[in-house]
Amino acid sequence: MNTVSTEEKLKRVKSAAKLNAKGSMTITLNGRTIQTEDVYILDAPDNSLVGFIGDGDDLAIVQFSTLTEPGAYNLKEHRIWIYLAFDGLIWDAETGDLTLEVIELKSKYKGHFDIKTLDHRKVDGVFDVRKV
């Protein structure tokens, strides 16, 4: 199996065409809630969302390229990538689940995730993003 490094994934996300969207991604980590200010649906790969936090490089990425229907999905089994970077810290989801309530390819995504990072931090997230 060919695995792509986090750095390569980030490079792809940052260079991907972004479709204007509105909505939000809200992340709760250690009791602190953070909401993205700008959200985008990426043109490629399919089913990728990125939300920017503040003016710097802080962001949240949720990528689930193989999913096409609402449901609950395990991160490892379905190759879902959730990446968080803010306050100078970076977290990749290690384990957990993503639940999709609405999925309309490159148009609308609504759902939530419950994950643990490599350093065993519990992170919850909620997203509701639609193309404008």
C-alpha positions as CSV (number, residue, x, y, z in Angstrom):
1,M,0.0,0.0,0.0
2,N,1.4,3.4,-1.0
3,T,1.2,5.8,1.9
4,V,1.5,9.5,1.4
5,S,3.3,11.6,4.1
6,T,1.5,14.3,6.0
7,E,3.8,16.9,4.4
8,E,2.8,15.7,0.9
9,K,-0.9,15.7,1.8
10,L,-0.6,19.3,3.2
11,K,1.2,20.4,0.0
12,R,-1.7,18.9,-2.1
13,V,-4.3,20.6,0.1
14,K,-2.6,24.0,0.0
15,S,-2.2,23.9,-3.8
16,A,-5.7,22.4,-4.6
17,A,-8.4,24.6,-6.2
18,K,-10.8,25.7,-3.5
19,L,-14.5,26.0,-4.1
20,N,-16.1,28.9,-2.2
21,A,-18.2,27.7,0.6
22,K,-19.9,28.9,3.7
23,G,-20.6,27.2,7.0
24,S,-18.3,26.2,9.8
25,M,-16.0,23.6,11.4
26,T,-16.0,23.6,15.2
27,I,-13.3,21.7,17.0
28,T,-13.2,20.9,20.8
29,L,-9.9,19.9,22.2
30,N,-9.2,19.7,26.0
31,G,-12.4,21.6,26.7
32,R,-11.5,24.5,24.4
33,T,-13.7,25.2,21.4
34,I,-12.3,26.7,18.2
35,Q,-14.3,27.6,15.2
36,T,-12.8,28.1,11.7
37,E,-13.3,31.5,10.1
38,D,-13.1,30.5,6.4
39,V,-14.1,27.2,5.0
40,Y,-13.6,25.7,1.6
41,I,-14.5,22.5,-0.3
42,L,-11.5,21.3,-2.2
43,D,-11.9,20.6,-5.9
44,A,-9.6,17.6,-5.6
45,P,-9.4,15.1,-4.0
46,D,-13.1,14.5,-3.7
47,N,-14.8,15.0,-0.3
48,S,-12.1,17.2,1.2
49,L,-12.9,20.2,3.5
50,V,-10.5,22.8,4.9
51,G,-11.2,25.4,7.5
52,F,-8.8,28.2,8.4
53,I,-8.4,29.5,11.9
54,G,-7.3,33.1,12.2
55,D,-4.9,34.7,9.7
56,G,-1.9,32.4,9.9
57,D,-1.3,28.8,9.0
58,D,-3.8,27.4,11.5
59,L,-6.2,25.1,9.9
60,A,-8.4,22.0,10.1
61,I,-8.7,19.4,7.3
62,V,-11.2,16.6,7.0
63,Q,-10.6,14.3,4.0
64,F,-12.7,11.3,3.2
65,S,-12.2,10.6,-0.5
66,T,-13.7,7.1,-0.6
67,L,-17.0,7.8,1.1
68,T,-20.2,8.5,-1.0
69,E,-23.1,8.0,1.4
70,P,-24.2,9.1,4.9
71,G,-23.2,6.9,7.8
72,A,-20.7,6.2,10.5
73,Y,-17.1,5.3,9.4
74,N,-14.0,4.2,11.2
75,L,-10.9,6.4,10.3
76,K,-8.5,3.5,9.7
77,E,-10.9,1.3,7.8
78,H,-11.9,4.0,5.4
79,R,-8.6,5.9,5.1
80,I,-10.1,9.1,6.5
81,W,-7.6,11.9,7.2
82,I,-8.2,14.5,9.9
83,Y,-5.5,17.1,10.5
84,L,-5.5,20.0,13.0
85,A,-2.9,22.7,13.3
86,F,-3.4,25.7,15.7
87,D,-1.7,27.5,18.5
88,G,1.7,26.2,17.2
89,L,0.7,22.5,17.7
90,I,-0.2,19.9,15.1
91,W,-2.3,16.8,15.5
92,D,-3.1,13.9,13.1
93,A,-6.1,11.8,14.0
94,E,-4.9,8.3,15.1
95,T,-8.2,6.6,15.9
96,G,-11.9,7.4,15.9
97,D,-14.9,7.8,13.8
98,L,-16.5,10.2,11.3
99,T,-20.2,10.4,11.0
100,L,-21.7,11.9,7.8
101,E,-25.2,13.1,8.0
102,V,-25.2,14.8,4.5
103,I,-22.8,14.2,1.7
104,E,-23.4,15.8,-1.7
105,L,-20.2,15.6,-3.8
106,K,-18.4,19.0,-4.0
107,S,-21.6,20.7,-2.8
108,K,-22.7,20.0,0.8
109,Y,-21.2,18.1,3.8
110,K,-22.6,17.9,7.3
111,G,-21.3,15.6,10.1
112,H,-19.1,15.2,13.1
113,F,-16.0,13.3,14.3
114,D,-14.8,11.9,17.5
115,I,-11.1,11.1,17.4
116,K,-8.0,10.6,19.4
117,T,-4.6,11.9,18.4
118,L,-1.2,10.1,18.5
119,D,-0.6,11.7,22.0
120,H,-4.1,10.4,23.1
121,R,-5.9,13.8,23.1
122,K,-9.6,13.5,22.6
123,V,-10.9,15.8,19.9
124,D,-14.5,16.3,18.8
125,G,-15.5,18.2,15.7
126,V,-18.7,19.3,13.9
127,F,-18.9,20.6,10.4
128,D,-21.6,22.0,8.2
129,V,-20.2,23.3,4.9
130,R,-21.9,24.0,1.6
131,K,-20.8,25.5,-1.7
132,V,-21.9,29.0,-2.6
